[in-house]
Amino acid sequence: MKNSKEGGGSSFEETNSGTSSDWICCLMQQLGLPALRIVPETKRVTAFNRLFVDLIASAGIGDYRLWFVEGVLPCMNNDEREGWVAAAERFESASARVKFRFRGGRKRNFEMRSAGKIRQETVEPLIACVFIPSPAANPGTNDRPGFARGQAMERSRIRDELHKNVSQKLLGAAFGCKVLAGKIERLDEDLAQQASDLAELLNTAVIDLQNLTRRSGDL
């Protein structure tokens, strides 16, 4: 990843000053979360990912090192800002609500979570800050419908897994018990009956499971 500086207006041109070596920001990028690294004493930004660039772009701050001081801290309320700053200077984990304002006046809330001191290669100790969207605090955004769609997809996946995988395994076990009951009937009628009863129990479990997945699909 490359650092960015302000070009014309509020756009950013990529430069070759480089922060791609920061594995935490890269990892958060893969997880879909804006992130940056700062020096706790000065709050100077030393690393960030592309998602944070998109998040801060509307602020029009040319020097990326000031993105946190000028673009993040002013977006917190006073009490949470003071509490977060005190915790950061002690290298303690902390969280705070951040409200970013985008072009057109639209606002969006995030929860900023920062980690304590992390073992790293650099001499200068840094703090990692990750920005997590807050769906409950953003009723005007599309997060809530998207979250609902995600829940529906996950329920559908679980139903398919139960129907195609778990049900098939139970049916296979029931069939195996039936076959076993027939083979040992002449040797031990009691044991054969137990195997047969187990087969019936497994078949009943399959029916109950299928009924359950049907009902959940109707919700």
NORMOUR-V235228 format. One record per residue. PSI is psi in whole degrees, -180 to 180 (NA if undefined). OMEGA is omega in whole degrees, -180 to 180 (999 if undefined). Layout:
# NORMOUR-V235228
psi:PSI omega:OMEGA
psi:PSI omega:OMEGA
This chain:
# NORMOUR-V235228
psi:153 omega:-178
psi:152 omega:174
psi:163 omega:-180
psi:145 omega:173
psi:158 omega:-177
psi:131 omega:176
psi:-101 omega:176
psi:144 omega:-179
psi:-127 omega:-179
psi:17 omega:178
psi:165 omega:-177
psi:135 omega:176
psi:134 omega:180
psi:140 omega:178
psi:-180 omega:-176
psi:20 omega:-179
psi:-28 omega:162
psi:125 omega:170
psi:23 omega:-174
psi:-14 omega:-177
psi:-10 omega:-177
psi:107 omega:-173
psi:-29 omega:-180
psi:-47 omega:179
psi:-39 omega:178
psi:-41 omega:179
psi:-44 omega:179
psi:-34 omega:176
psi:-44 omega:179
psi:-29 omega:179
psi:-3 omega:178
psi:26 omega:-177
psi:130 omega:173
psi:142 omega:-179
psi:156 omega:174
psi:169 omega:176
psi:139 omega:-178
psi:159 omega:170
psi:122 omega:-172
psi:-34 omega:-177
psi:-47 omega:-175
psi:-14 omega:-176
psi:22 omega:178
psi:133 omega:-180
psi:130 omega:178
psi:-21 omega:-179
psi:154 omega:-179
psi:167 omega:174
psi:174 omega:-174
psi:-32 omega:179
psi:-35 omega:177
psi:-34 omega:176
psi:-45 omega:179
psi:-34 omega:-178
psi:-36 omega:-174
psi:-6 omega:-171
psi:-40 omega:-176
psi:-15 omega:179
psi:-22 omega:177
psi:34 omega:180
psi:117 omega:-172
psi:-40 omega:-177
psi:114 omega:-176
psi:-25 omega:-179
psi:-20 omega:-179
psi:4 omega:-176
psi:-36 omega:-179
psi:-47 omega:-177
psi:-43 omega:-174
psi:-21 omega:-175
psi:-21 omega:-177
psi:-54 omega:-177
psi:-41 omega:179
psi:-14 omega:-178
psi:5 omega:176
psi:157 omega:172
psi:161 omega:-170
psi:-46 omega:-176
psi:-47 omega:-179
psi:-35 omega:178
psi:-46 omega:180
psi:-41 omega:179
psi:-41 omega:-179
psi:-44 omega:-179
psi:-43 omega:180
psi:-42 omega:179
psi:-39 omega:-179
psi:-39 omega:-180
psi:-21 omega:175
psi:5 omega:-178
psi:40 omega:177
psi:149 omega:176
psi:143 omega:-178
psi:167 omega:176
psi:156 omega:179
psi:151 omega:177
psi:137 omega:-179
psi:131 omega:180
psi:109 omega:179
psi:144 omega:177
psi:126 omega:-179
psi:177 omega:178
psi:143 omega:-179
psi:1 omega:178
psi:-2 omega:-179
psi:139 omega:179
psi:153 omega:177
psi:136 omega:-176
psi:141 omega:175
psi:156 omega:168
psi:119 omega:178
psi:122 omega:177
psi:133 omega:-180
psi:142 omega:-180
psi:159 omega:176
psi:-162 omega:-176
psi:131 omega:-179
psi:135 omega:178
psi:130 omega:-176
psi:175 omega:-176
psi:-26 omega:-175
psi:154 omega:179
psi:-39 omega:-177
psi:122 omega:179
psi:140 omega:-177
psi:162 omega:175
psi:137 omega:178
psi:134 omega:177
psi:127 omega:-180
psi:139 omega:-176
psi:116 omega:-176
psi:124 omega:179
psi:145 omega:180
psi:92 omega:-176
psi:-41 omega:-177
psi:-27 omega:-178
psi:5 omega:-179
psi:61 omega:-177
psi:-20 omega:-178
psi:-3 omega:-179
psi:179 omega:180
psi:10 omega:-178
psi:-41 omega:-175
psi:-50 omega:176
psi:-37 omega:179
psi:-40 omega:178
psi:-40 omega:179
psi:-41 omega:177
psi:-40 omega:179
psi:-41 omega:177
psi:-42 omega:-180
psi:-41 omega:179
psi:-39 omega:-180
psi:-40 omega:177
psi:-41 omega:179
psi:-41 omega:180
psi:-41 omega:-180
psi:-41 omega:178
psi:-45 omega:180
psi:-40 omega:180
psi:-43 omega:179
psi:-41 omega:-176
psi:-48 omega:-172
psi:-33 omega:-173
psi:-62 omega:-175
psi:-46 omega:-179
psi:-42 omega:-180
psi:-38 omega:178
psi:-39 omega:178
psi:-42 omega:177
psi:-39 omega:177
psi:-41 omega:178
psi:-39 omega:179
psi:-43 omega:179
psi:-41 omega:179
psi:-38 omega:178
psi:-38 omega:179
psi:-46 omega:178
psi:-44 omega:179
psi:-40 omega:179
psi:-41 omega:179
psi:-34 omega:-177
psi:-33 omega:-175
psi:5 omega:-176
psi:-39 omega:-179
psi:-26 omega:-177
psi:-40 omega:-177
psi:100 omega:-177
psi:-38 omega:180
psi:-46 omega:179
psi:-38 omega:178
psi:-40 omega:179
psi:-39 omega:178
psi:-41 omega:178
psi:-40 omega:179
psi:-42 omega:179
psi:-38 omega:179
psi:-38 omega:177
psi:-44 omega:179
psi:-38 omega:179
psi:-42 omega:179
psi:-40 omega:177
psi:-41 omega:177
psi:-39 omega:179
psi:-38 omega:178
psi:-45 omega:180
psi:-45 omega:179
psi:-41 omega:-180
psi:-42 omega:179
psi:-40 omega:177
psi:-39 omega:180
psi:-44 omega:-179
psi:-34 omega:177
psi:-44 omega:-179
psi:-41 omega:-180
psi:-29 omega:177
psi:-22 omega:179
psi:-13 omega:-177
psi:NA omega:999
